């Protein structure tokens, strides 16, 4: 083992009170703190102690799970939480989901640029197109926008946002008190965008930020999603159940990115829900304890949503007939998650109750149950086999699942030379080994001349 | 003087690097820190040391002043700054401007509710309808939306936002781990709003916040603006040059509010730019020093915007002919500011250069130059004459203008029994003596049954 070997990357996916859908009922979780900012600051500080590349908050624009009451629902808006975490940490990257379907590019470009300033270059944006009709219903629509149209809008949204981030040259601020010149008007520009979805004049009203652009992350694995990732994403979150599928996915996305001249990109980060015990038996016992605590009605509602199918009429201890499942074409929400769950239904002959138990830990993401060494083995094997550049760590219970990972799995990865022992850079892009986008100011000025 | 006498309220309007348009050129200002979060945290801490009710950030959705370069332009988005200030302070209220014209109610209701949670009940929203075509040009429009339509939209926006804040009953979160019930589905509700501008189903995806609603602030003084304030505002920022006008304004708005059954509301806070010196001569010298530092081209551009008139063809040392001014009816931007400046042009026989000097300190707000005692006199006289319930303090230079106010004017106000010496409550509503809105859950449920 050489000292200059490649390191894997770790992102802490913070979903309060933990990723297991029964986490909130477990004695170790803290569901009373899901609107308490100190809870999130402390989680981020734990992840930073573990030298994680970043933390990440998912997001949706409707009440997750509806008014069923069987799980924690509601919580703080991610871009309100992250500035408060930024000032309580020094190195860790800060990634938030935001939707291109129900936002305007000027607003989001501005918010992520501001967060990048506030954090000294640690902002990341997980770009989503919003998968549910419940979200459309909060934004003036009766029906959801078609999947393909959402991705067309997302592409134009990114074009506008990146040009807004480049609308101030890096050296636009002159700050010459004597001459009375704050900024050089020639080093700022309107973008004059006029497209199918947006008309935006610019420039942005924020000076160019430390990273230039926030880190661009994406998580869709449908055809549209992979194509979008290939063009824009610098890191990808993905749900993969088997090594072979994960390898195929990584190879596919990297080949598509290479076709756009983006060699080596994006950083592939499969999700993993690590259920950790001092012994394997202890870990299994924790997993069983969580399964016991599941609220079946809640799980049934979630499964119905993922399969785009009302399951109320089916027996919990019966297998679901394969022929009632729609095809991916018929799904206008999260297509890739549908397909992954549909494969579970088709492939493993599970009853509905067993599927709910299987999905409880990671909602379709891979669950690994075992000792710190076994978890490290699972990460190492995927990393060395080209299935992952790192992992999106989804602790089943917070804060304990993250603390256990930081205290026991991270040191094991470090012992194996697989993970950093200190931060070597200061920005989120530094941590992931990604370059800072140039402002392209000279070229674009010349091109328009 | 009795000990239970009424106190005045103080809001610190933080505009980096200070409100005077030449502040950034003055040696005491720190324009290199306008994207540095510690700068704003320290300003807020200074205001909190002075027991201010609140701090406030204005906002616009386009580059203020365009690409002229003659003043600081660009900066951090207010709702990104405030969470970082919330966790660095304990009592002071946190008010941000946000536009009802270029936002969706679900987004803003959620962000202000989240900020209210993060700050423990200290969030306030200054509701604006956005006055410039430059902003419209960043949101898919060639022309600006008509003033009256903007206010119609604002009214419906408030209806939706307040109902979203009431979509969780105060006691909706049950958190019964044993029974597996996080929230009582009967204590959450869809709002099913369908109006002229918005269709929003709800509920909000944030638990009801400490204040229920953020403090609602408004600053328009046109007819539409005053009517809106009467119906919705709990506090009003206003620009008033003379005692008589300020008295008339306060009486007018309070009478309109009373007609809506809102007796005693809103809290009236005229803006004041205090130029403070140990002696009056020292204060005058500072004012002159700032006038000397003005970038005339920048001031001319600002004046042209406020008057809705291109001034390039007029001599700087000549008076502007009155008959070239448009009427307020013809202005589709900030109507009340236009009228205030037009009165300066008509009434005082000033040259263009003199008007630029006069507007440099407060952009139409009242400038008071003198010793701490003289500043306190000015505040006290308006307060006792019914022209103000408090003041929107606009330091000409930051941080020194705020520090001087806190160290010298606040103690003088306290000696006179006009201002608190300690916070007596914990929320922004507590500081302004305003009640917490009930969730109206029982009534509305009954009404819809």
Interface residues (C-beta under 8 A of the other chain):
Chain A: X24 X25 X27 X31 X32 X34 X35 X36 X37 X41 X60 X61 X62 X63 X64 X67 X68 X69 X70 X71 X72 X73 X74 X75 X76 X77 X79 X80 X81 X82 X83 X84 X86 X87 X88 X102 X103 X104 X106 X107 X110 X111 X114 X115 X117 X118 X134 X137 X138 X139 X140 X141 X142 X168 X174 X175 X177 X180 X181 X182 X183 X184 X185 X188 X189 X190 X198 X199 X200 X201 X202 X203 X204 X205 X206 X207 X209 X293 X295
Chain B: X24 X25 X27 X31 X32 X34 X35 X36 X37 X41 X60 X61 X62 X63 X64 X67 X68 X69 X70 X71 X72 X73 X74 X75 X76 X77 X79 X80 X81 X82 X83 X84 X86 X87 X88 X102 X103 X104 X106 X107 X110 X111 X114 X115 X117 X118 X134 X137 X138 X139 X140 X141 X142 X168 X174 X175 X177 X180 X181 X182 X183 X184 X185 X188 X189 X190 X198 X199 X200 X201 X202 X203 X204 X205 X206 X207 X209 X293 X295
